[in-house]
Amino acid sequence: MFDILKEVDKRTREESVDFFEVFVNFALFSEGSFEVKITCFFDAFDLDGNGFMDKEEFFTFIISGIFGFCKLLKLFPLPYKGDVNNYAAFQFKNFRLNKEGMIERKDFSEWIKSSDEIQDFILQYTGVQTFDRAKKRYEKSCHEFEATFKRNSIDFMCEKYNMLEDLKVEL
């Protein structure tokens, strides 16, 4: 993994490969359940081992994850570090923090599982998704199909469509 990212670094003229960039990619693309991977991420980025993730640790996770994925997947140009920091700050503000201003493990896990943006990115590049995200995608497709069907039915059947809707309600 170091060699893969190092090659990419040479092409982007960056001077180093961050250990955490390698770790995030290695953990995500390794075998294992999604739950185990989330726990692994949390434990690795809880740098002081206190069982919580502070703002600096969370920023390290976000920055390493985004830059590591981009390098591995050859998604160039790399984003601006300021934009990544802004994204991390925005995400951090949305957490329910404990009284010390830190993220708890369960909240970190829930954030990753409930983030459509993160889930879709992981699905696109690794083929892995949670059941909850698959269910959301299915329900969205069903709603879109229903809306398209209704729109086309009205266009095709005109005033007779209302009669069908009335029959449907009576059944």
C-alpha positions as a Markdown table, in Angstrom:
| # | Residue | x | y | z |
|---|---|---|---|---|
| 1 | Met | 0.0 | 0.0 | 0.0 |
| 2 | Phe | 2.9 | 2.4 | 0.8 |
| 3 | Asp | 4.4 | 1.7 | -2.6 |
| 4 | Ile | 1.1 | 2.3 | -4.4 |
| 5 | Leu | 0.5 | 5.6 | -2.7 |
| 6 | Lys | 4.2 | 6.5 | -3.0 |
| 7 | Glu | 4.0 | 6.1 | -6.8 |
| 8 | Val | 0.9 | 8.4 | -6.9 |
| 9 | Asp | 2.8 | 10.9 | -4.7 |
| 10 | Lys | 5.6 | 11.1 | -7.2 |
| 11 | Arg | 3.2 | 12.0 | -10.0 |
| 12 | Thr | 1.4 | 14.6 | -7.9 |
| 13 | Arg | 4.8 | 15.9 | -6.6 |
| 14 | Glu | 4.0 | 15.4 | -3.0 |
| 15 | Glu | 7.0 | 14.5 | -0.9 |
| 16 | Ser | 5.6 | 11.9 | 1.5 |
| 17 | Val | 3.1 | 9.2 | 2.2 |
| 18 | Asp | 1.1 | 9.5 | 5.4 |
| 19 | Phe | 0.8 | 6.4 | 7.5 |
| 20 | Phe | -2.9 | 7.1 | 8.2 |
| 21 | Glu | -3.6 | 7.3 | 4.4 |
| 22 | Val | -2.2 | 3.9 | 4.0 |
| 23 | Phe | -4.0 | 2.5 | 7.1 |
| 24 | Val | -7.4 | 3.8 | 5.9 |
| 25 | Asn | -7.0 | 2.2 | 2.5 |
| 26 | Phe | -5.7 | -1.0 | 3.9 |
| 27 | Ala | -8.5 | -1.3 | 6.5 |
| 28 | Leu | -11.3 | -0.4 | 4.0 |
| 29 | Phe | -10.1 | -2.8 | 1.3 |
| 30 | Ser | -9.3 | -5.7 | 3.6 |
| 31 | Glu | -11.8 | -8.5 | 4.3 |
| 32 | Gly | -14.0 | -8.1 | 7.3 |
| 33 | Ser | -17.4 | -6.8 | 8.3 |
| 34 | Phe | -18.2 | -3.1 | 7.9 |
| 35 | Glu | -18.8 | -2.9 | 11.7 |
| 36 | Val | -15.3 | -4.2 | 12.4 |
| 37 | Lys | -13.8 | -1.7 | 9.9 |
| 38 | Ile | -15.6 | 1.2 | 11.6 |
| 39 | Thr | -14.3 | 0.0 | 15.0 |
| 40 | Cys | -10.8 | -0.3 | 13.6 |
| 41 | Phe | -11.0 | 3.3 | 12.2 |
| 42 | Phe | -12.2 | 4.7 | 15.5 |
| 43 | Asp | -9.5 | 2.8 | 17.6 |
| 44 | Ala | -6.7 | 3.8 | 15.2 |
| 45 | Phe | -7.6 | 7.5 | 15.2 |
| 46 | Asp | -8.3 | 7.7 | 18.9 |
| 47 | Leu | -4.6 | 8.5 | 19.2 |
| 48 | Asp | -4.6 | 9.0 | 23.0 |
| 49 | Gly | -6.6 | 5.8 | 23.6 |
| 50 | Asn | -9.2 | 7.5 | 25.8 |
| 51 | Gly | -12.1 | 5.9 | 24.1 |
| 52 | Phe | -13.2 | 9.2 | 22.4 |
| 53 | Met | -12.3 | 11.1 | 19.3 |
| 54 | Asp | -11.4 | 14.7 | 19.8 |
| 55 | Lys | -11.5 | 17.4 | 17.0 |
| 56 | Glu | -7.9 | 17.0 | 16.0 |
| 57 | Glu | -8.2 | 13.2 | 15.8 |
| 58 | Phe | -11.4 | 13.5 | 13.8 |
| 59 | Phe | -9.7 | 15.9 | 11.4 |
| 60 | Thr | -6.8 | 13.5 | 11.0 |
| 61 | Phe | -9.3 | 10.8 | 10.1 |
| 62 | Ile | -11.1 | 12.9 | 7.5 |
| 63 | Ile | -7.9 | 14.3 | 5.9 |
| 64 | Ser | -6.2 | 10.9 | 5.8 |
| 65 | Gly | -9.3 | 9.2 | 4.5 |
| 66 | Ile | -10.0 | 11.7 | 1.7 |
| 67 | Phe | -6.4 | 12.1 | 0.5 |
| 68 | Gly | -5.7 | 8.4 | 0.9 |
| 69 | Phe | -8.7 | 7.4 | -1.2 |
| 70 | Cys | -8.0 | 10.0 | -3.8 |
| 71 | Lys | -4.4 | 8.9 | -4.2 |
| 72 | Leu | -5.2 | 5.2 | -4.3 |
| 73 | Leu | -8.1 | 5.6 | -6.8 |
| 74 | Lys | -6.2 | 8.2 | -8.8 |
| 75 | Leu | -8.9 | 10.8 | -8.4 |
| 76 | Phe | -6.9 | 13.9 | -9.5 |
| 77 | Pro | -6.5 | 16.7 | -9.0 |
| 78 | Leu | -6.4 | 16.2 | -5.2 |
| 79 | Pro | -8.8 | 18.4 | -3.3 |
| 80 | Tyr | -7.4 | 21.5 | -1.6 |
| 81 | Lys | -6.5 | 20.9 | 2.0 |
| 82 | Gly | -8.5 | 24.0 | 3.0 |
| 83 | Asp | -11.6 | 22.5 | 1.4 |
| 84 | Val | -11.0 | 19.2 | 3.3 |
| 85 | Asn | -10.6 | 21.0 | 6.5 |
| 86 | Asn | -13.8 | 22.9 | 5.9 |
| 87 | Tyr | -15.6 | 19.6 | 5.3 |
| 88 | Ala | -14.2 | 18.1 | 8.5 |
| 89 | Ala | -15.2 | 21.2 | 10.5 |
| 90 | Phe | -18.7 | 21.0 | 9.1 |
| 91 | Gln | -19.0 | 17.3 | 9.9 |
| 92 | Phe | -17.6 | 17.8 | 13.4 |
| 93 | Lys | -20.2 | 20.5 | 14.2 |
| 94 | Asn | -23.0 | 18.0 | 13.4 |
| 95 | Phe | -22.0 | 15.5 | 16.0 |
| 96 | Arg | -23.6 | 15.3 | 19.4 |
| 97 | Leu | -20.4 | 15.8 | 21.4 |
| 98 | Asn | -19.9 | 14.7 | 25.0 |
| 99 | Lys | -19.3 | 17.3 | 27.7 |
| 100 | Glu | -15.6 | 17.4 | 26.9 |
| 101 | Gly | -16.4 | 18.2 | 23.2 |
| 102 | Met | -15.5 | 14.7 | 22.0 |
| 103 | Ile | -17.1 | 12.1 | 19.7 |
| 104 | Glu | -18.2 | 8.8 | 21.3 |
| 105 | Arg | -17.6 | 5.5 | 19.4 |
| 106 | Lys | -21.3 | 4.8 | 18.9 |
| 107 | Asp | -21.9 | 8.3 | 17.4 |
| 108 | Phe | -18.9 | 7.9 | 15.1 |
| 109 | Ser | -20.2 | 4.5 | 13.9 |
| 110 | Glu | -23.7 | 5.9 | 13.4 |
| 111 | Trp | -22.3 | 8.9 | 11.4 |
| 112 | Ile | -20.5 | 6.6 | 9.0 |
| 113 | Lys | -23.5 | 4.3 | 8.7 |
| 114 | Ser | -26.0 | 7.1 | 8.1 |
| 115 | Ser | -24.0 | 9.3 | 5.8 |
| 116 | Asp | -25.3 | 8.7 | 2.3 |
| 117 | Glu | -22.3 | 10.6 | 0.9 |
| 118 | Ile | -19.8 | 8.3 | 2.7 |
| 119 | Gln | -21.9 | 5.2 | 2.0 |
| 120 | Asp | -22.2 | 5.9 | -1.7 |
| 121 | Phe | -18.5 | 6.6 | -2.0 |
| 122 | Ile | -17.6 | 3.4 | -0.3 |
| 123 | Leu | -20.1 | 1.5 | -2.5 |
| 124 | Gln | -18.8 | 3.0 | -5.7 |
| 125 | Tyr | -15.2 | 2.1 | -5.1 |
| 126 | Thr | -15.3 | -1.0 | -2.9 |
| 127 | Gly | -18.7 | -2.6 | -3.7 |
| 128 | Val | -19.5 | -2.7 | 0.1 |
| 129 | Gln | -22.6 | -1.2 | 1.5 |
| 130 | Thr | -24.7 | -1.5 | 4.7 |
| 131 | Phe | -28.1 | -3.0 | 4.6 |
| 132 | Asp | -29.6 | 0.3 | 5.7 |
| 133 | Arg | -28.1 | 2.1 | 2.8 |
| 134 | Ala | -29.2 | -0.6 | 0.4 |
| 135 | Lys | -32.7 | -0.2 | 1.8 |
| 136 | Lys | -32.7 | 3.6 | 1.3 |
| 137 | Arg | -31.5 | 3.2 | -2.3 |
| 138 | Tyr | -34.3 | 0.7 | -3.0 |
| 139 | Glu | -37.0 | 2.9 | -1.4 |
| 140 | Lys | -35.7 | 5.9 | -3.4 |
| 141 | Ser | -35.9 | 3.9 | -6.6 |
| 142 | Cys | -39.4 | 2.7 | -5.7 |
| 143 | His | -40.6 | 6.3 | -5.1 |
| 144 | Glu | -39.0 | 7.5 | -8.4 |
| 145 | Phe | -40.6 | 4.6 | -10.3 |
| 146 | Glu | -44.0 | 5.3 | -8.7 |
| 147 | Ala | -43.8 | 9.0 | -9.6 |
| 148 | Thr | -42.8 | 8.2 | -13.2 |
| 149 | Phe | -45.6 | 5.7 | -13.5 |
| 150 | Lys | -48.2 | 8.1 | -12.2 |
| 151 | Arg | -46.9 | 10.9 | -14.4 |
| 152 | Asn | -47.0 | 8.7 | -17.5 |
| 153 | Ser | -50.3 | 7.2 | -16.6 |
| 154 | Ile | -51.9 | 10.6 | -16.3 |
| 155 | Asp | -50.4 | 11.6 | -19.6 |
| 156 | Phe | -51.6 | 8.4 | -21.3 |
| 157 | Met | -55.0 | 8.0 | -19.8 |
| 158 | Cys | -56.0 | 11.6 | -19.2 |
| 159 | Glu | -59.3 | 11.8 | -17.3 |
| 160 | Lys | -59.6 | 8.0 | -17.1 |
| 161 | Tyr | -56.7 | 8.0 | -14.7 |
| 162 | Asn | -58.8 | 9.5 | -11.9 |
| 163 | Met | -61.3 | 6.7 | -12.3 |
| 164 | Leu | -58.5 | 4.2 | -11.7 |
| 165 | Glu | -57.3 | 6.0 | -8.6 |
| 166 | Asp | -60.8 | 6.0 | -7.2 |
| 167 | Leu | -61.1 | 2.2 | -7.8 |
| 168 | Lys | -57.7 | 1.7 | -6.1 |
| 169 | Val | -58.9 | 3.6 | -3.0 |
| 170 | Glu | -62.1 | 1.6 | -2.8 |
| 171 | Leu | -60.2 | -1.7 | -2.9 |
